[in-house]
């Protein structure tokens, strides 16, 4: 390719025009070689007019004319450009493959939406969903980190925690595709993935998964703590080696997958606070209960795809869809008390209690509609409601969260009121006792006239009424 590109470039450029463009470079780089060697075997002897431009005698030897040297340099530049383009194209290819391997679940969701919604509607309304959902993957662990940070947030630690979580998730997703390459090849929506389509080899994907998994776990261990690193590694094992095989064995895989999705916010909380507390379980509980109606809607909408791929989803054994809808509705109702618990535990203000309840009622309404009708339209509506619920819920947690300093101020203010209340009661009781004693002793208030002096002789006569 190198020689062909040079030859092609040399045909395009004339010697005069090339020389006129590079006069200084030609004169500065070109050097004459007049040395000869004797007794050293069949070595080439270069004439006085031969010019060598930085290459060995077996490669680039051109005549010493100014035009030919310029052609050599221009050919070298053209070959470098072509070689650079090859490197860029290769980088784009592998970068695209790595992105698809790392975000398989997001791309799978986009493919499912594309199969559910007409192409024109999908292009108009869901073109930005890929980016939004990618942000949600980082937001789950990031929100947990902020909630566990209290009043002071370490932004460098936040970035490292999100990066480490994303790398561990990328490793788990890649291993998922490695184990399911044959299943993906059977389904229309997944057969164009990097492994089934042959764009990347399985050993290459395994190397990528191992690298990202180890780097992500090491980043969490060094920049956060060992608890966060342990949660990340455990989630990788749970997703790749337990959840993935269960998809082809038993419908319980949906609930195991919900646990996998609930661990990242707990990981973020542990990375910030260094412990797992009761308050830190609120957001993971919301994610766990949210994922059930979310994936039940997908399982109902994509029943044929799951059947073709050999996945044992809950909806495949439910022809009427009633049990699928009831499971989704039950878990939507479990979301109702979360706002009150966040307020009762001192995690948020009272406004979040109201907003979370209204949000849970909204998604529960779509679940009730799906339970009553069990149509594709109602399942899609519940799915869209689930996409809206999670970002709004997490945003409410961040907006209405109560920091430790604010909680301490509230507790101290309440303590002061409690301490002062006995003193106030004692003072009021003493005043009341004195008033009763004054009434019992028959004491009277001095008349107004006693306090008056001239020039006010017109004041009324004193009144001796008791109080």
Protein Blocks (a to p, Z undefined) as FASTA:
>chain_A
ZZmmmmmmmmmpcfklmmmmmmmlmmmmpccdfbdcehiajaddddfkbccehiafklmc
cdfbfklmmmmmmmmmmmmmmmmmmmmmmmmmmmmmmmmmmmmmmmmmmmmmmmmpcfkl
mmmmmmmmmmmmmmmmmmmmmmmmmmmnomaccfklmmmmmmmmmmmmmmmmmmmmmmmm
mmmmmpmklmmgmklnopacfklmmmmmmmmmmmmmmmmmmmmcmklmmmmmmmmmmmmm
mmmmmmmmbmklmmmmmmmmmmmmmmmmmmmnopacfklmmmmmmmmmmmmmmmmmmmmm
mmmmmmmnopacfklmmmnommmmmmmmmmmmmmmmmmmmmmmnopacfklmmmmmmmmm
mmmmmmmmmmmnopaklmmmmmmmmmmmmmmmmmmmmmmpccfklmmmmmmmmmmmmmmm
mmmmmmmmmmmmmmmmmmmnopacddfklmpccfbfkbccddfbdZZ
